[in-house]
Amino acid sequence: MNREKEIYKVTLVGSAGNAALLTFKFIAGILGNSSAMIADAVHSLSDFVTDILVLVFVSISAKPQDQSHDYGHGKFETIASFLIGLALIAAATGIVVSGVLKFLSWCQGHELEAPGWIALWAALLSIAIKELLYQYTARRGKDLQSQVMIANAWHHRSDALSSIGAALGIGLAIALGRRWTVLDPLASIVVGLMLVKVAYELLKTSVNELTECSLPAETEQEIEQIILSFGDVQQPHHLRTRRIGNRIAIEAHVRMDGRLTLNTVHERATTIERKLKERFGDNTHVTLHMEPVKENTVAG
């Protein structure tokens, strides 16, 4: 099964789980009079929407390079990750605002309805299913080197975490009686704030990629070490790196003895390129500019 089909398969499994959960959560939240559960249902709805985004953008990013996209379409995966982050921020904001309004209403003397047991059972079921979906999606995302799948996996994990917060708020509100029904909207606020943090991390990663941020310093050091592992190569410099969707691009200037034949230098450049692709993946974009060693360097 090729990469695109495997991503489709994993995403469809997640979307099926999300569709079932969001339906059950909305019903449980309404019947159980739980704002925390309705907030959790909204989060599951955002998960379902992001699954659709993944399916659409992965099909685009899988297209090979063409006349208008010399480096392929990998950045479309990054755009999908960015949109997932925005969707999560929107869902989190709505959850926090709703929780704050209910809390303020309680502070003004309005009595809140106590949540029912169906809401608690829905939260516990969500924790189990979403954590399983996170483990499955994250593992396959790493295997396929898909940033958008890993981002979507964290969307599953954030939903599991939000369900934990919802379960605590709902459970305590039930156990402690009507006087403590405010714990339900307070739990929804905590859930929303947790989602904001997850969304920030997703947005930070995708924005870095879209703005051509360099790879981490340790990765660039590893690239230089691979280049220098060949004894006839010296002074790698002007190293430039970036991420293009699920693959990376490496550009570097490398010096060799200027008395060597063009054929010898070409063979060495090809060998270095092959070594870098063995480490970072066959789809790694490698550009090497070969230069002669400066006269004083040779003499020294």
Secondary structure as UniProt FT lines:
FT   HELIX           3..31
FT   TURN            32..33
FT   HELIX           35..61
FT   TURN            67..68
FT   TURN            70..71
FT   HELIX           75..107
FT   TURN            108..109
FT   HELIX           117..144
FT   HELIX           147..176
FT   HELIX           178..180
FT   TURN            181..182
FT   HELIX           183..210
FT   TURN            211..212
FT   HELIX           217..228
FT   TURN            231..232
FT   STRAND          234..244
FT   TURN            245..246
FT   STRAND          247..256
FT   TURN            258..259
FT   HELIX           262..280
FT   TURN            282..283
FT   STRAND          285..292
FT   HELIX           295..299
//
